[in-house]
């Protein structure tokens, strides 16, 4: 009996130790959410948030997966928990605002109250909405411009054979969770190198094993998708 209990304890300890690092957990969760695999993301994030209960990014991603699954109440709880950890989490703030506005819009009494709002207040609301829309548009273009610059720079470094700086740029994108331009750079790399050659280059120049494992997994996924198509 003691041996059995000891084996169970070791098995539990081993599983706990083998859970992904927080950075890898964030990347995995974000990949699932972006791919629309929300059930898979929810299952993974349920474990990840238990493993890292003080990480606001994981809770925000959990909330996003729940929101996209139309579990709005549960999503709001996760977003609010993310804000308790980090009041500056912009993703959680944005989603809570959307949920709140959606709830407000569905209550018929609010429509009646709207009739009592003065003309000046309506003008203020329109001005605020326009400012928010303009800021959103500008932010979208800034993100696209940043992604375009990254892709151009990474392609240039790769074609010049400057693999050291190329790998540094990839690791910066992992750190900032900029997965879209990162995937494009890896796909570009695979146009010029076999997957084995690409992995050899990354293993040589990537600074941390953790980042290398992330890139390795993404390359394998890219190759698998190419084979399926």
Residue pairs with C-beta under 8 A, 6 or more apart in sequence:
16 51
19 25
19 47
19 48
19 51
20 28
20 48
21 210
22 52
22 55
22 58
23 174
23 175
23 210
23 214
24 210
24 213
24 214
25 44
25 48
25 51
25 52
25 58
26 55
26 57
26 58
26 61
26 177
27 174
27 177
27 179
27 214
28 44
29 41
29 44
29 45
29 48
29 58
29 61
29 62
29 65
30 61
30 177
30 179
31 179
32 38
32 40
32 41
32 44
32 65
33 41
33 61
33 64
33 65
33 68
34 179
36 68
38 65
38 66
38 68
38 69
39 69
41 61
41 62
41 65
42 62
42 65
42 66
42 69
45 58
45 61
45 62
45 65
46 62
48 58
48 62
49 55
49 58
49 59
49 62
52 58
54 85
55 85
56 82
56 83
56 85
56 86
56 89
56 92
57 82
57 89
57 177
59 78
59 79
59 81
59 82
59 85
59 92
60 78
60 79
60 82
60 89
60 91
60 92
60 95
62 78
63 75
63 76
63 77
63 78
63 79
63 82
63 92
63 95
64 75
64 91
64 95
66 72
66 74
66 75
66 78
67 75
67 95
67 99
72 99
72 102
75 95
75 99
76 95
76 96
76 99
79 91
79 92
79 95
79 96
79 99
80 92
80 96
82 89
82 91
82 92
83 89
83 92
83 93
83 96
104 110
117 125
146 178
147 178
147 180
147 181
150 169
150 173
150 178
150 181
150 185
151 181
151 184
151 185
151 188
153 169
154 166
154 169
154 170
154 181
154 185
154 188
155 185
155 188
157 163
157 165
157 166
157 169
158 166
158 185
158 188
158 189
158 192
159 192
163 201
163 204
163 205
164 205
166 205
167 201
167 202
167 205
167 206
167 207
168 207
169 185
170 182
170 185
170 186
170 202
170 206
170 211
170 215
171 206
171 207
171 208
171 211
173 179
173 181
173 182
173 185
174 182
174 211
174 214
174 215
182 218
183 218
183 222
186 198
186 215
186 218
186 219
186 222
187 222
189 198
189 201
190 198
190 219
190 222
190 223
190 226
193 201
195 219
195 220
195 223
198 219
199 216
199 219
202 212
202 215
202 216
202 219
203 212
206 212
206 215
